Amino acid sequence: MKIVVVGPGAIGCLVAALLAKTKEEVWLLDKESERAKFLDQHGIKIEGLANFEVKIPTTSDPQKIKTADIVIICVKSYDTKKAILHAKALIGDKTIILTLQNGLGNIELINEVLDDERTIGAVTNMGATKLVEGHIRYAGKGETIIGSLDGSIGVSLRDIRELFIRAGIQTRISRDIKSALWSKLIINVGINPLTALTRLPNGKLLVFEGTRLLMSQAVTEAVKVCRRKKIKLLFEDPLSKVEAVCEATATNISSMLQDVLRKKRTEIDAINGVIVRLGQELNVPVPVNSMLVSLVKTLEESYSYTVAEVK
């Protein structure tokens, strides 16, 4: 079985490294040729809940890989279209495509680009932090949920589940992946922007009155949008769930904070930005989420400034 992970970020490298331990043929596809050469030469190092190193063939040229059996998309949500177009040479008639990304809309976008409905959605609660290129801290072993938008359970889903379980990734199939995606979105809405703005690890958000209040307000707004959309969440008390995730991942550096620390574009549009757009469409007030989006975007736009430069 030939498996290609597209995007060598924290989750992409972790998943590729774990899958490589199954002895299947695993590749990494990168958009950047120099980084691909570096990873191809030095391999992937995992530390934390597992400690090992593995060499994974890495390239920026999909033609070198040829047709894959499974393509796993692990890029930032804003790069989804570019990534699937780049990876198109890997995709044959029987190729399974799995999106393991933050936010909403990735499945639909991939299906639109490929003009079919084959994409499998996935939500993972695994925690991973990129320390340097190819060096990943495996911080959390949370469950991964997979499913198709139409709720069907076919051979493709069972193959993915079997593969992931062999790799040590706790995985289950859901007939309602939309609920799983929304449930993860609610958690990200409450955690990611606040960590990015305060530079606090997840657990510290519960220590301060201000971050607890903003978390509660952002989650409450998102849940109102969710209910207006008639989406059933996987948990009865959303705020308690978000707080529990903070506690369970207390030392974790969120993906959005990792982006900010590296002065990179964040996924705020695919997380809180989704709540803002849907709130406007559905006439649900979402002032706190709007504020968080504006603040994170301002942070991104001001990366190049220093205190001395501000007059």
Order of alpha helices (4+ residues) and beta strands (2+ residues): beta-alpha-beta-alpha-beta-beta-beta-beta-alpha-beta-alpha-beta-beta-alpha-beta-alpha-alpha-alpha-alpha-alpha-alpha
